[in-house]
Amino acid sequence: MHGRVVCSRLRRLTHSLPRAYQSIVGRPRKDAFDEATEVRVLRAAEEIFGERGFRAARLEDIAAAAGIRRPSLLYHFKTKGDLYVAVVTRAFEEMKAAVMGSIQVEGDFERRLAAVVDGLVTFESEHRRLVRVIFRELIDPDGSAREVVASQFVPLVDLLSAFVTEQGKGTVPEGLPIRPAIMQLIMGHLARASMDDLGERLWGGDGETERLSRALLLGKFQ
């Protein structure tokens, strides 16, 4: 029963997309050249938005980094806001994929929880700029992609909360406020990864992050 509930939430999460992003992906099918150009633009935008934030980023700089001109960029994304929403949505989708792939591994709750933590750590180490984009959007009350946060991140936290609540019975410390604990761990992960070398100096290495997760959600300190 509990497994079916989690699977149902996985399916709903997979199909969730913000309206602003649907307007981008709902365009007529592009040829391979257009699609390759769009990927280059998204990667360049990820770097620049991650470094400068939405307001300081310039479309001219993003276009140059992608090897195209500004009018060509605007063919793919009509405004800077559209491009930013696409980048933020991609960031959350990558994060969601890392979690969903980990949560479905075989084994007991402790092993699956370890896989989720490892998936987050791997995602953060491989996608530093995307992590910065996510973290910026989460902490900015006037963020330009709040709809993405509501449609992508909130269901992801719902999924993790359900997973820990349903699958961790008898293992998770009794009385633990599960949702705040999950948010504490996720925000700590994102903050640490966003700070690059300084994050490791402040938080310690990846092993310390895993130990904290085990201590908080399993009550194990070794």
Backbone bond lengths (Angstrom), bond angles and torsions (degrees), N, CA, C in turn:
res aa  C-N    CA-C-N  psi(-1)  N-CA   C-N-CA  omega(-1)  CA-C   N-CA-C  phi
1 M - - - 1.471 - - 1.517 110.79 -
2 H 1.351 115.10 -50.97 1.462 118.03 -178.84 1.521 110.75 -63.64
3 G 1.348 116.65 -38.20 1.462 119.49 179.19 1.512 111.42 -61.51
4 R 1.379 116.94 -38.59 1.462 119.88 179.42 1.518 111.29 -65.74
5 V 1.332 117.09 -36.53 1.469 120.71 178.56 1.520 110.31 -62.61
6 V 1.341 116.66 -46.42 1.465 120.39 179.88 1.517 110.35 -63.47
7 C 1.363 117.82 -43.03 1.463 121.36 179.72 1.522 110.97 -62.24
8 S 1.349 116.71 -39.33 1.458 120.54 178.09 1.517 110.83 -62.42
9 R 1.331 116.65 -40.79 1.466 119.95 178.98 1.523 110.60 -69.21
10 L 1.317 117.02 -33.94 1.461 120.36 175.69 1.523 110.44 -60.75
11 R 1.343 116.99 -44.80 1.464 119.75 -179.13 1.517 111.19 -64.77
12 R 1.340 116.96 -42.77 1.468 119.30 179.52 1.512 110.85 -63.27
13 L 1.327 117.05 -40.32 1.461 121.38 -179.12 1.514 110.76 -65.61
14 T 1.340 117.22 -37.62 1.455 121.49 -178.19 1.520 111.28 -61.76
15 H 1.349 116.89 -33.90 1.464 120.13 -174.75 1.526 113.48 -94.84
16 S 1.327 118.08 4.06 1.465 119.60 -176.84 1.515 110.50 -85.31
17 L 1.335 115.59 125.46 1.464 122.07 175.78 1.519 108.13 -141.51
18 P 1.342 118.28 139.18 1.458 120.69 178.14 1.516 111.40 -69.02
19 R 1.337 116.95 151.38 1.461 120.90 -179.24 1.516 111.89 -59.14
20 A 1.346 117.18 -39.36 1.462 119.67 -178.93 1.516 111.16 -60.77
21 Y 1.326 116.73 -35.48 1.464 119.87 -179.60 1.519 110.87 -78.24
22 Q 1.339 118.32 -30.83 1.453 120.93 179.16 1.520 110.98 -61.68
23 S 1.340 116.80 -32.75 1.454 119.68 179.47 1.513 111.73 -66.03
24 I 1.349 116.29 -23.88 1.461 120.46 179.38 1.520 110.28 -84.27
25 V 1.331 116.69 -50.60 1.458 119.89 -175.73 1.525 112.13 -75.78
26 G 1.340 117.62 -12.80 1.448 120.30 -178.39 1.518 114.14 -87.62
27 R 1.315 118.80 7.32 1.451 121.32 179.43 1.532 110.54 -70.91
28 P 1.357 117.09 164.35 1.465 119.32 176.12 1.524 110.79 -57.16
29 R 1.323 115.57 152.66 1.459 121.79 -176.54 1.524 110.90 -60.26
30 K 1.316 117.30 132.39 1.458 122.61 179.43 1.516 109.32 -94.93
31 D 1.338 115.84 160.51 1.456 118.37 174.36 1.524 109.27 -79.19
32 A 1.337 116.06 175.34 1.465 120.62 -174.54 1.519 111.50 -61.59
33 F 1.344 117.45 -35.11 1.466 120.25 -179.72 1.519 110.40 -64.78
34 D 1.344 116.60 -45.62 1.463 120.21 179.42 1.524 111.04 -62.17
35 E 1.335 116.49 -41.90 1.455 119.92 -179.37 1.522 111.34 -65.06
36 A 1.329 116.85 -39.93 1.469 120.32 178.10 1.519 110.56 -64.67
37 T 1.329 116.99 -39.40 1.464 120.75 178.10 1.522 110.46 -64.26
38 E 1.323 116.21 -41.96 1.460 120.13 -179.76 1.525 111.09 -62.40
39 V 1.319 116.95 -39.68 1.466 120.72 177.69 1.522 110.26 -63.40
40 R 1.337 117.51 -42.19 1.472 120.71 178.30 1.520 110.68 -62.12
41 V 1.326 116.42 -41.00 1.467 120.38 178.98 1.524 110.31 -63.16
42 L 1.322 117.30 -44.95 1.466 120.73 -179.62 1.523 111.36 -62.42
43 R 1.318 116.82 -40.53 1.463 119.66 179.92 1.523 111.23 -67.85
44 A 1.332 116.42 -41.30 1.461 119.71 177.86 1.523 110.46 -65.32
45 A 1.327 116.38 -41.80 1.465 120.60 179.34 1.519 110.94 -64.90
46 E 1.313 116.42 -38.10 1.466 120.86 177.18 1.527 110.61 -57.54
47 E 1.340 116.24 -45.28 1.462 120.45 179.89 1.529 111.23 -62.89
48 I 1.324 115.92 -48.64 1.468 119.95 -172.75 1.526 111.67 -75.30
49 F 1.326 118.04 -42.19 1.464 119.49 175.17 1.524 110.43 -62.90
50 G 1.331 116.81 -38.47 1.457 120.42 179.27 1.514 112.56 -63.72
51 E 1.327 116.72 -36.83 1.461 121.11 -178.44 1.524 112.55 -81.15
52 R 1.352 116.93 -39.40 1.466 120.43 -169.44 1.527 114.34 -110.87
53 G 1.318 117.66 -18.37 1.450 119.98 -171.98 1.519 110.74 84.36
54 F 1.328 116.03 173.15 1.464 120.49 -174.59 1.523 112.45 -65.92
55 R 1.319 117.24 -48.39 1.461 120.29 -171.10 1.523 112.80 -66.86
56 A 1.324 117.47 -39.40 1.467 120.38 -175.76 1.526 112.98 -82.81
57 A 1.310 117.87 -16.92 1.469 120.71 -179.13 1.528 110.11 -71.53
58 R 1.341 116.11 141.28 1.470 121.29 179.52 1.522 109.44 -117.01
59 L 1.336 115.44 137.58 1.456 119.77 179.49 1.518 111.61 -61.29
60 E 1.342 116.91 -34.53 1.464 119.76 178.93 1.524 111.16 -60.28
61 D 1.324 116.11 -41.45 1.465 120.28 -179.79 1.525 111.27 -68.89
62 I 1.325 116.47 -39.21 1.463 120.04 178.66 1.525 110.13 -65.34
63 A 1.334 116.52 -43.79 1.465 120.13 178.70 1.525 111.02 -60.88
64 A 1.335 116.33 -44.46 1.468 120.04 179.72 1.524 110.97 -61.81
65 A 1.331 116.66 -41.76 1.469 120.49 179.59 1.527 111.44 -65.37
66 A 1.335 116.52 -27.98 1.466 120.92 178.83 1.522 112.25 -87.73
67 G 1.344 116.62 -4.79 1.459 120.58 178.54 1.512 114.23 79.13
68 I 1.341 116.83 25.86 1.460 120.92 178.27 1.524 109.03 -133.56
69 R 1.344 115.84 177.11 1.459 120.77 176.28 1.531 110.14 -95.53
70 R 1.332 114.38 163.12 1.466 119.68 -177.85 1.531 112.92 -56.43
71 P 1.369 119.70 -44.92 1.468 118.78 178.73 1.527 113.02 -59.13
72 S 1.325 116.65 -34.49 1.464 119.51 178.02 1.524 110.77 -67.29
73 L 1.335 116.30 -38.28 1.465 119.72 177.15 1.527 109.84 -62.05
74 L 1.338 116.24 -42.37 1.465 120.28 -177.46 1.528 112.35 -70.24
75 Y 1.329 117.13 -16.05 1.465 119.94 172.73 1.529 109.99 -67.11
76 H 1.321 116.04 -36.68 1.465 121.12 -178.22 1.532 111.93 -86.31
77 F 1.326 116.74 -37.67 1.469 122.01 -177.74 1.527 107.26 -135.42
78 K 1.321 116.68 115.82 1.463 120.60 -169.04 1.519 113.47 -67.56
79 T 1.330 117.84 -29.71 1.460 121.53 -178.72 1.525 109.65 -139.23
80 K 1.317 115.45 165.51 1.464 119.42 174.88 1.519 109.99 -62.98
81 G 1.324 116.68 -35.20 1.454 120.08 178.15 1.521 112.29 -62.54
82 D 1.343 116.96 -42.56 1.467 120.50 177.28 1.524 110.92 -61.15
83 L 1.324 116.02 -42.55 1.466 120.15 -179.89 1.523 110.61 -64.79
84 Y 1.318 116.49 -41.76 1.462 119.80 -179.04 1.526 110.94 -65.14
85 V 1.328 116.54 -42.60 1.466 120.10 178.00 1.526 110.15 -59.98
86 A 1.333 116.96 -40.84 1.466 120.41 178.73 1.521 111.23 -63.54
87 V 1.339 116.79 -40.97 1.466 120.56 179.85 1.529 110.76 -67.08
88 V 1.326 116.98 -45.82 1.466 120.40 -179.40 1.527 110.29 -64.38
89 T 1.333 116.92 -41.82 1.461 120.53 177.94 1.521 110.47 -61.12
90 R 1.323 116.61 -44.04 1.468 120.51 177.99 1.522 110.71 -60.93
91 A 1.327 116.65 -39.73 1.463 120.37 179.77 1.527 110.90 -61.87
92 F 1.327 116.62 -47.55 1.461 119.62 179.86 1.526 111.60 -66.88
93 E 1.334 117.18 -35.21 1.461 119.64 178.83 1.524 111.02 -66.49
94 E 1.338 116.92 -38.87 1.470 120.39 176.97 1.529 110.05 -64.38
95 M 1.311 116.00 -42.32 1.461 120.04 178.82 1.527 110.24 -65.05
96 K 1.330 115.97 -43.22 1.462 120.82 178.61 1.523 110.71 -60.72
97 A 1.322 117.21 -42.31 1.464 120.88 -179.74 1.522 110.96 -62.71
98 A 1.334 116.51 -39.60 1.465 120.22 179.10 1.525 110.90 -62.78
99 V 1.330 116.24 -42.39 1.469 120.45 -179.04 1.525 110.85 -71.21
100 M 1.326 117.14 -45.60 1.459 120.83 -176.39 1.521 111.90 -65.10
101 G 1.333 116.60 -37.37 1.452 119.31 177.09 1.515 111.71 -64.98
102 S 1.328 116.33 -36.16 1.468 121.14 -178.02 1.518 112.19 -76.38
103 I 1.310 116.71 -36.77 1.463 120.65 -173.31 1.530 111.89 -70.56
104 Q 1.336 116.35 -16.64 1.459 120.53 -176.88 1.527 113.73 -99.92
105 V 1.328 118.29 7.76 1.464 119.99 178.18 1.528 109.63 -66.95
106 E 1.317 115.81 157.23 1.461 120.94 178.67 1.527 110.07 -77.80
107 G 1.319 115.82 150.22 1.456 119.94 175.92 1.510 112.49 130.25
108 D 1.330 115.69 -179.25 1.459 120.33 179.76 1.523 110.47 -77.75
109 F 1.330 115.78 177.76 1.463 120.80 -175.58 1.524 111.71 -59.50
110 E 1.323 117.15 -42.82 1.459 120.00 -177.17 1.527 111.05 -61.94
111 R 1.319 116.49 -41.51 1.464 119.75 179.28 1.522 110.81 -66.92
112 R 1.317 117.46 -41.15 1.464 120.93 -179.29 1.522 110.86 -68.36
113 L 1.330 116.92 -38.06 1.460 119.90 176.54 1.522 110.42 -63.07
114 A 1.333 117.03 -42.37 1.461 120.86 177.68 1.524 110.66 -61.10
115 A 1.341 116.87 -36.99 1.463 120.84 178.62 1.522 111.16 -66.63
116 V 1.334 116.82 -38.13 1.468 120.51 178.09 1.525 110.31 -64.18
117 V 1.326 116.96 -46.47 1.468 120.96 179.02 1.522 109.94 -61.26
118 D 1.335 116.73 -44.61 1.461 120.84 179.35 1.523 110.76 -63.22
119 G 1.342 116.71 -38.26 1.456 120.23 177.95 1.514 112.23 -63.24
120 L 1.327 116.87 -40.87 1.463 120.90 177.54 1.521 111.44 -65.53
121 V 1.333 116.51 -43.88 1.463 120.63 -179.98 1.525 110.39 -62.58
122 T 1.333 116.69 -42.82 1.468 120.72 178.93 1.518 110.73 -64.27
123 F 1.332 116.59 -44.62 1.464 120.54 178.02 1.521 110.85 -57.98
124 E 1.318 116.55 -45.72 1.462 120.91 -177.69 1.520 111.72 -64.83
125 S 1.321 117.69 -39.46 1.464 120.66 -178.11 1.526 111.83 -72.46
126 E 1.331 117.25 -29.94 1.463 121.22 -177.08 1.523 113.18 -92.00
127 H 1.327 117.37 -15.45 1.472 120.91 -175.19 1.528 109.92 -133.93
128 R 1.314 116.22 58.26 1.471 120.15 -176.79 1.521 112.12 -58.00
129 R 1.333 116.77 -43.59 1.466 119.25 -177.14 1.524 111.08 -68.46
130 L 1.338 116.75 -39.74 1.464 118.88 176.82 1.521 110.86 -62.20
131 V 1.329 116.35 -38.82 1.467 120.40 178.73 1.523 110.23 -61.81
132 R 1.319 116.57 -40.82 1.470 119.51 177.96 1.518 111.17 -62.54
133 V 1.334 116.26 -41.27 1.463 120.18 178.49 1.526 110.14 -61.12
134 I 1.336 116.76 -46.19 1.466 121.08 179.19 1.522 110.61 -60.56
135 F 1.323 116.42 -47.86 1.464 120.61 -176.00 1.524 110.80 -64.54
136 R 1.335 116.75 -42.35 1.470 120.15 177.90 1.526 110.25 -57.52
137 E 1.320 116.51 -45.23 1.457 120.12 -175.17 1.525 111.61 -69.14
138 L 1.326 116.84 -34.91 1.459 120.30 -179.13 1.521 112.74 -69.02
139 I 1.329 117.38 -33.89 1.462 119.77 -174.68 1.521 113.22 -97.14
140 D 1.341 117.91 -6.65 1.463 121.01 -178.04 1.527 109.42 -94.58
141 P 1.349 118.67 111.08 1.470 120.06 -178.63 1.520 112.93 -66.08
142 D 1.334 116.93 -19.82 1.459 121.20 178.41 1.522 110.90 -108.31
143 G 1.321 116.99 27.53 1.462 121.59 -177.55 1.519 112.20 -56.21
144 S 1.329 115.37 151.19 1.463 121.06 -175.67 1.517 113.08 -86.75
145 A 1.318 117.71 -0.49 1.464 120.22 -178.45 1.526 110.60 -136.08
146 R 1.325 116.79 44.51 1.463 120.13 -177.73 1.530 111.68 -63.52
147 E 1.319 116.25 -31.71 1.462 119.19 178.23 1.524 110.79 -62.44
148 V 1.333 116.16 -35.08 1.465 119.76 178.24 1.523 110.03 -65.03
149 V 1.329 116.54 -41.99 1.467 120.41 179.03 1.525 109.71 -59.65
150 A 1.341 115.94 -45.43 1.464 119.62 -178.55 1.524 112.03 -65.45
151 S 1.332 116.69 -40.64 1.467 119.81 -173.37 1.517 113.29 -85.68
152 Q 1.326 118.36 -21.09 1.463 121.01 -176.37 1.527 112.93 -111.83
153 F 1.323 117.27 -49.20 1.461 119.87 -171.68 1.528 112.25 -78.53
154 V 1.332 116.85 -42.84 1.469 119.57 -179.58 1.532 111.16 -59.26
155 P 1.350 119.83 -46.94 1.470 118.61 176.78 1.524 113.30 -62.99
156 L 1.328 117.21 -30.93 1.463 119.77 177.72 1.527 110.67 -66.08
157 V 1.323 116.56 -42.00 1.469 120.27 176.71 1.529 109.75 -66.34
158 D 1.344 116.75 -38.41 1.471 120.16 175.37 1.526 110.53 -57.50
159 L 1.325 115.83 -45.27 1.460 120.91 -178.69 1.524 111.54 -61.79
160 L 1.326 116.61 -47.68 1.463 120.31 -179.53 1.528 111.16 -64.80
161 S 1.324 116.51 -38.86 1.468 119.88 178.23 1.524 110.59 -62.76
162 A 1.337 116.36 -43.22 1.465 120.21 178.70 1.525 110.71 -65.02
163 F 1.316 116.20 -41.21 1.471 120.50 179.65 1.523 111.08 -59.99
164 V 1.329 116.64 -49.27 1.468 120.19 -178.28 1.528 110.53 -67.29
165 T 1.339 116.88 -41.71 1.466 120.63 -178.75 1.527 111.64 -64.06
166 E 1.326 115.94 -46.14 1.466 120.40 -172.92 1.524 113.10 -82.47
167 Q 1.320 115.88 -40.86 1.464 119.32 -175.30 1.528 113.00 -91.42
168 G 1.326 116.61 -16.35 1.458 119.46 -175.98 1.515 114.96 -98.29
169 K 1.324 117.12 9.90 1.468 119.98 179.70 1.525 110.34 -60.08
170 G 1.328 114.99 131.09 1.451 120.26 -178.10 1.511 113.62 85.79
171 T 1.347 116.67 -8.45 1.469 121.27 -179.98 1.520 111.25 -116.78
172 V 1.342 116.09 -45.00 1.465 120.94 178.70 1.527 108.72 -69.95
173 P 1.342 118.14 137.12 1.468 120.64 -179.84 1.531 111.63 -53.53
174 E 1.314 116.58 133.80 1.458 121.76 -178.68 1.524 110.70 -62.80
175 G 1.325 116.18 135.59 1.457 121.38 178.70 1.514 114.38 86.22
176 L 1.337 118.40 -2.46 1.464 120.58 179.93 1.528 110.01 -65.85
177 P 1.342 118.73 127.35 1.467 120.41 173.87 1.532 108.72 -72.96
178 I 1.309 116.00 97.86 1.466 121.17 -166.03 1.526 112.90 -65.16
179 R 1.318 117.39 -48.20 1.470 118.64 -176.56 1.533 111.93 -62.81
180 P 1.349 119.55 -48.24 1.470 118.65 175.76 1.527 112.67 -59.43
181 A 1.337 117.00 -35.70 1.467 119.65 178.94 1.523 110.60 -64.05
182 I 1.324 116.68 -42.64 1.466 120.82 178.76 1.522 110.71 -64.30
183 M 1.334 116.78 -43.86 1.461 119.88 178.59 1.525 111.07 -62.93
184 Q 1.317 117.08 -39.32 1.461 120.86 178.47 1.524 110.20 -59.85
185 L 1.321 116.47 -44.11 1.458 120.59 -179.28 1.529 111.46 -67.99
186 I 1.334 117.20 -45.55 1.465 120.20 -178.58 1.521 110.77 -62.96
187 M 1.340 117.21 -48.29 1.462 119.86 -178.25 1.521 110.92 -64.98
188 G 1.331 116.92 -35.35 1.456 119.31 175.68 1.512 111.77 -63.79
189 H 1.341 116.29 -43.07 1.464 121.36 176.60 1.528 110.44 -57.79
190 L 1.341 115.98 -50.53 1.461 120.62 -175.97 1.522 111.75 -65.11
191 A 1.335 116.98 -42.88 1.466 120.35 179.89 1.519 110.51 -62.85
192 R 1.316 116.87 -44.52 1.467 121.18 -179.47 1.523 110.61 -60.77
193 A 1.335 116.82 -48.09 1.461 120.41 -178.11 1.525 111.92 -67.58
194 S 1.335 117.64 -31.41 1.466 121.18 -178.92 1.520 112.50 -68.10
195 M 1.326 117.13 -21.82 1.464 121.40 -175.44 1.520 113.58 -95.88
196 D 1.335 116.98 3.61 1.465 121.32 178.85 1.529 111.27 53.42
197 D 1.341 117.50 -126.69 1.468 121.05 -175.71 1.526 112.32 -62.96
198 L 1.334 116.28 -36.01 1.465 119.36 179.32 1.525 110.43 -62.98
199 G 1.326 117.07 -36.03 1.455 120.42 178.60 1.512 112.13 -60.68
200 E 1.327 116.71 -40.44 1.466 119.44 178.72 1.519 111.05 -68.65
201 R 1.331 116.98 -35.73 1.467 119.94 177.75 1.525 111.14 -66.35
202 L 1.325 117.01 -34.96 1.465 120.94 -178.27 1.529 112.24 -81.38
203 W 1.330 117.12 -43.49 1.464 121.64 -173.92 1.532 113.56 -97.00
204 G 1.320 117.05 -22.30 1.458 119.61 -170.89 1.517 110.19 93.42
205 G 1.330 117.00 -177.42 1.456 121.65 -176.46 1.515 113.18 -75.68
206 D 1.349 115.27 -179.46 1.463 120.63 -178.98 1.526 111.71 -59.24
207 G 1.314 117.28 -34.73 1.460 120.52 -179.59 1.512 112.94 -60.73
208 E 1.330 116.76 -34.36 1.467 120.39 178.71 1.524 110.93 -67.86
209 T 1.326 116.09 -36.62 1.459 120.12 177.88 1.527 110.61 -63.46
210 E 1.323 116.59 -42.07 1.462 120.47 178.70 1.528 110.88 -66.00
211 R 1.323 116.93 -40.24 1.467 120.40 178.91 1.526 111.05 -62.09
212 L 1.332 116.53 -40.43 1.465 120.16 178.60 1.528 110.56 -63.45
213 S 1.325 116.84 -42.02 1.463 120.70 179.00 1.520 110.78 -60.97
214 R 1.327 117.03 -43.33 1.462 121.13 179.43 1.528 110.86 -65.90
215 A 1.327 115.84 -40.49 1.465 119.26 -179.49 1.524 111.08 -65.26
216 L 1.331 116.10 -41.23 1.462 120.20 -175.01 1.530 111.97 -75.28
217 L 1.330 116.77 -46.12 1.462 120.34 -172.78 1.523 114.28 -95.36
218 L 1.331 116.70 -18.92 1.464 119.29 -179.31 1.519 112.92 -116.70
219 G 1.338 116.86 -12.00 1.457 120.03 -177.24 1.514 112.71 70.30
220 K 1.357 116.10 23.80 1.466 120.81 -179.17 1.523 108.94 -112.12
221 F 1.311 117.02 129.37 1.456 121.36 -174.18 1.522 112.65 -109.74
222 Q 1.301 118.35 11.08 1.461 121.92 177.66 1.522 109.44 -119.28
